[in-house]
């Protein structure tokens, strides 16, 4: 048999944690805005970090183009690392604020997710993800929303410490006032 394909041994987008005492930084640009993130490896199977976003669409809904600010504390837990496949769970807790004409409202976000990582070669890793970025908004327009988002991602490692990523997530959202 041949050698096991493992990618670079870490991932920002996928399911391999960054590793004990290692730090990964990310800047994401796209829909619905700009996000800056950091992950720090607490040990080989757990990352802890945070992200701050400036958004131009209310919770990624393309018909509600309103600016906002989001912030989350995030954790990633390695559930399985079988060489050719790895699985991780993510969880977070944060806030969101949206600025609409005539009113501003805030809320609490509790995003959770699963991601399956599939190394394709030493420099390329694919991922399949399911995210549920649950959030509650307060005030007269308040309520609970449960988006159920699936999608694909690709990470291309330019070298051992630098990667370019492409990630998609889409799906329905259930809302209760």
C-alpha positions as a Markdown table, in Angstrom:
| # | Residue | x | y | z |
|---|---|---|---|---|
| 1 | Unk | 0.0 | 0.0 | 0.0 |
| 2 | Unk | 0.9 | 3.6 | -0.5 |
| 3 | Unk | 1.4 | 6.4 | 2.0 |
| 4 | Unk | -1.7 | 7.9 | 3.6 |
| 5 | Unk | -2.7 | 11.3 | 2.2 |
| 6 | Unk | -2.9 | 13.8 | 5.1 |
| 7 | Unk | -2.8 | 17.3 | 3.6 |
| 8 | Unk | -0.6 | 19.6 | 5.8 |
| 9 | Unk | -1.7 | 18.1 | 9.2 |
| 10 | Unk | -3.9 | 21.2 | 10.1 |
| 11 | Unk | -6.8 | 23.1 | 8.6 |
| 12 | Unk | -8.6 | 26.4 | 9.2 |
| 13 | Unk | -11.6 | 25.5 | 7.1 |
| 14 | Unk | -11.8 | 21.7 | 7.5 |
| 15 | Unk | -11.8 | 19.3 | 10.4 |
| 16 | Unk | -8.1 | 19.0 | 11.4 |
| 17 | Unk | -7.3 | 21.2 | 14.4 |
| 18 | Unk | -4.3 | 23.6 | 14.2 |
| 19 | Unk | -2.3 | 21.7 | 16.8 |
| 20 | Unk | -1.2 | 22.2 | 20.4 |
| 21 | Unk | 0.2 | 25.7 | 21.1 |
| 22 | Unk | -0.2 | 26.7 | 17.4 |
| 23 | Unk | -2.2 | 29.7 | 16.2 |
| 24 | Unk | -4.0 | 30.2 | 12.8 |
| 25 | Unk | -5.3 | 33.6 | 11.5 |
| 26 | Unk | -7.8 | 34.0 | 8.7 |
| 27 | Unk | -9.3 | 36.9 | 6.8 |
| 28 | Unk | -12.5 | 36.1 | 4.8 |
| 29 | Unk | -14.0 | 38.3 | 2.1 |
| 30 | Unk | -17.3 | 37.5 | 0.4 |
| 31 | Unk | -21.0 | 37.3 | 1.0 |
| 32 | Unk | -22.1 | 38.6 | 3.5 |
| 33 | Unk | -19.0 | 40.6 | 4.5 |
| 34 | Unk | -15.5 | 40.7 | 5.9 |
| 35 | Unk | -14.5 | 38.3 | 8.8 |
| 36 | Unk | -11.3 | 38.2 | 10.8 |
| 37 | Unk | -10.7 | 35.0 | 12.8 |
| 38 | Unk | -8.1 | 33.4 | 15.0 |
| 39 | Unk | -7.8 | 29.8 | 16.3 |
| 40 | Unk | -5.4 | 28.6 | 19.0 |
| 41 | Unk | -4.7 | 24.9 | 19.6 |
| 42 | Unk | -5.3 | 24.1 | 23.2 |
| 43 | Unk | -4.2 | 20.5 | 22.6 |
| 44 | Unk | -4.1 | 18.2 | 19.6 |
| 45 | Unk | -7.9 | 17.8 | 19.4 |
| 46 | Unk | -9.3 | 21.2 | 20.5 |
| 47 | Unk | -9.0 | 24.7 | 19.1 |
| 48 | Unk | -10.4 | 27.8 | 20.7 |
| 49 | Unk | -10.7 | 31.2 | 19.1 |
| 50 | Unk | -12.8 | 34.1 | 18.0 |
| 51 | Unk | -14.1 | 35.9 | 15.0 |
| 52 | Unk | -15.4 | 39.4 | 14.3 |
| 53 | Unk | -17.4 | 40.3 | 11.2 |
| 54 | Unk | -18.6 | 43.4 | 9.4 |
| 55 | Unk | -21.6 | 42.3 | 7.4 |
| 56 | Unk | -23.8 | 44.0 | 4.8 |
| 57 | Unk | -26.6 | 41.4 | 4.8 |
| 58 | Unk | -28.7 | 40.5 | 7.8 |
| 59 | Unk | -27.6 | 37.0 | 8.8 |
| 60 | Unk | -26.6 | 36.1 | 5.2 |
| 61 | Unk | -30.1 | 36.7 | 3.8 |
| 62 | Unk | -29.6 | 38.1 | 0.3 |
| 63 | Unk | -32.9 | 40.1 | 0.3 |
| 64 | Unk | -32.1 | 41.9 | 3.6 |
| 65 | Unk | -29.2 | 44.1 | 2.8 |
| 66 | Unk | -28.5 | 45.9 | 6.1 |
| 67 | Unk | -25.1 | 46.5 | 7.7 |
| 68 | Unk | -24.1 | 44.9 | 11.0 |
| 69 | Unk | -21.4 | 43.7 | 13.3 |
| 70 | Unk | -21.0 | 40.1 | 14.7 |
| 71 | Unk | -18.6 | 38.6 | 17.1 |
| 72 | Unk | -18.2 | 35.0 | 18.3 |
| 73 | Unk | -16.1 | 32.9 | 20.6 |
| 74 | Unk | -15.6 | 29.6 | 18.8 |
| 75 | Unk | -14.3 | 26.1 | 19.6 |
| 76 | Unk | -13.5 | 23.2 | 17.3 |
| 77 | Unk | -13.3 | 19.6 | 18.6 |
| 78 | Unk | -11.7 | 16.7 | 16.6 |
| 79 | Unk | -14.1 | 13.8 | 16.7 |
| 80 | Unk | -12.3 | 11.4 | 14.2 |
| 81 | Unk | -9.0 | 11.4 | 12.5 |
| 82 | Unk | -8.7 | 8.3 | 10.3 |
| 83 | Unk | -6.0 | 9.6 | 7.8 |
| 84 | Unk | -8.2 | 9.7 | 4.7 |
| 85 | Unk | -11.1 | 11.3 | 6.6 |
| 86 | Unk | -11.5 | 13.5 | 9.6 |
| 87 | Unk | -14.5 | 14.8 | 11.4 |
| 88 | Unk | -14.8 | 17.8 | 13.7 |
| 89 | Unk | -17.6 | 19.6 | 15.6 |
| 90 | Unk | -17.7 | 23.4 | 16.0 |
| 91 | Unk | -19.6 | 25.4 | 18.6 |
| 92 | Unk | -19.7 | 29.1 | 19.5 |
| 93 | Unk | -21.4 | 31.9 | 21.4 |
| 94 | Unk | -21.6 | 35.4 | 20.3 |
| 95 | Unk | -23.5 | 38.6 | 19.5 |
| 96 | Unk | -25.0 | 40.3 | 16.5 |
| 97 | Unk | -26.1 | 43.8 | 15.8 |
| 98 | Unk | -28.0 | 45.0 | 12.7 |
| 99 | Unk | -28.5 | 48.6 | 11.6 |
| 100 | Unk | -31.7 | 49.0 | 9.6 |
| 101 | Unk | -33.4 | 52.2 | 8.5 |
| 102 | Unk | -35.2 | 53.6 | 11.5 |
| 103 | Unk | -34.1 | 51.0 | 14.0 |
| 104 | Unk | -31.1 | 49.0 | 15.4 |
| 105 | Unk | -31.5 | 45.6 | 17.0 |
| 106 | Unk | -29.2 | 43.0 | 18.6 |
| 107 | Unk | -29.2 | 39.4 | 19.4 |
| 108 | Unk | -27.3 | 36.3 | 20.6 |
| 109 | Unk | -25.8 | 33.7 | 18.3 |
| 110 | Unk | -25.1 | 30.1 | 19.1 |
| 111 | Unk | -23.5 | 28.6 | 16.0 |
| 112 | Unk | -22.9 | 24.8 | 15.8 |
| 113 | Unk | -21.6 | 22.6 | 13.0 |
| 114 | Unk | -20.0 | 19.5 | 11.7 |
| 115 | Unk | -17.3 | 19.3 | 9.0 |
| 116 | Unk | -15.8 | 16.3 | 7.3 |
| 117 | Unk | -12.3 | 16.8 | 5.9 |
| 118 | Unk | -11.0 | 14.8 | 2.9 |
| 119 | Unk | -7.3 | 15.3 | 2.0 |
| 120 | Unk | -6.9 | 15.0 | -1.8 |
| 121 | Unk | -3.2 | 15.5 | -1.8 |
| 122 | Unk | -0.4 | 17.0 | 0.2 |
| 123 | Unk | -1.5 | 20.6 | -0.8 |
| 124 | Unk | -5.3 | 20.2 | -1.3 |
| 125 | Unk | -8.1 | 19.4 | 1.2 |
| 126 | Unk | -11.8 | 19.2 | 0.5 |
| 127 | Unk | -14.5 | 19.6 | 3.2 |
| 128 | Unk | -18.2 | 18.9 | 3.5 |
| 129 | Unk | -20.0 | 20.9 | 6.2 |
| 130 | Unk | -23.3 | 21.2 | 7.9 |
| 131 | Unk | -23.8 | 24.4 | 10.0 |
| 132 | Unk | -26.7 | 25.5 | 12.2 |
| 133 | Unk | -25.9 | 29.1 | 13.1 |
| 134 | Unk | -28.9 | 29.5 | 15.5 |
| 135 | Unk | -29.6 | 33.1 | 16.7 |
| 136 | Unk | -32.1 | 35.0 | 18.7 |
| 137 | Unk | -32.9 | 38.7 | 18.2 |
| 138 | Unk | -34.4 | 41.0 | 20.8 |
| 139 | Unk | -37.0 | 43.8 | 20.6 |
| 140 | Unk | -40.1 | 44.3 | 18.6 |
| 141 | Unk | -38.7 | 42.4 | 15.6 |
| 142 | Unk | -37.2 | 39.7 | 17.7 |
| 143 | Unk | -37.5 | 36.0 | 17.5 |
| 144 | Unk | -35.5 | 32.8 | 17.1 |
| 145 | Unk | -34.0 | 31.7 | 13.8 |
| 146 | Unk | -32.5 | 28.3 | 12.9 |
| 147 | Unk | -30.7 | 28.3 | 9.6 |
| 148 | Unk | -29.7 | 24.8 | 8.3 |
| 149 | Unk | -26.8 | 25.3 | 6.0 |
| 150 | Unk | -24.8 | 22.7 | 4.0 |
| 151 | Unk | -21.9 | 23.1 | 1.7 |
| 152 | Unk | -18.5 | 22.4 | 0.3 |
| 153 | Unk | -15.1 | 23.9 | 0.9 |
| 154 | Unk | -11.6 | 23.6 | -0.5 |
| 155 | Unk | -8.3 | 24.5 | 1.0 |
| 156 | Unk | -5.1 | 24.9 | -1.1 |
| 157 | Unk | -1.9 | 25.1 | 0.9 |
| 158 | Unk | 0.7 | 27.4 | -0.7 |
| 159 | Unk | 3.2 | 26.1 | 1.9 |
| 160 | Unk | 3.0 | 24.5 | 5.3 |
| 161 | Unk | 1.7 | 27.7 | 7.0 |
| 162 | Unk | -0.3 | 29.5 | 4.3 |
| 163 | Unk | -3.6 | 28.4 | 2.7 |
| 164 | Unk | -6.1 | 29.8 | 0.3 |
| 165 | Unk | -9.7 | 28.7 | 0.9 |
| 166 | Unk | -13.1 | 28.6 | -0.8 |
| 167 | Unk | -16.1 | 27.8 | 1.3 |
| 168 | Unk | -19.9 | 27.7 | 0.5 |
| 169 | Unk | -22.9 | 27.3 | 2.8 |
| 170 | Unk | -26.5 | 27.6 | 1.8 |
| 171 | Unk | -29.9 | 26.3 | 2.9 |
| 172 | Unk | -33.2 | 27.2 | 4.5 |
| 173 | Unk | -33.9 | 29.1 | 7.8 |
| 174 | Unk | -36.8 | 28.4 | 10.2 |
| 175 | Unk | -38.0 | 31.5 | 12.0 |
| 176 | Unk | -40.2 | 31.9 | 15.1 |
| 177 | Unk | -41.4 | 35.2 | 16.5 |
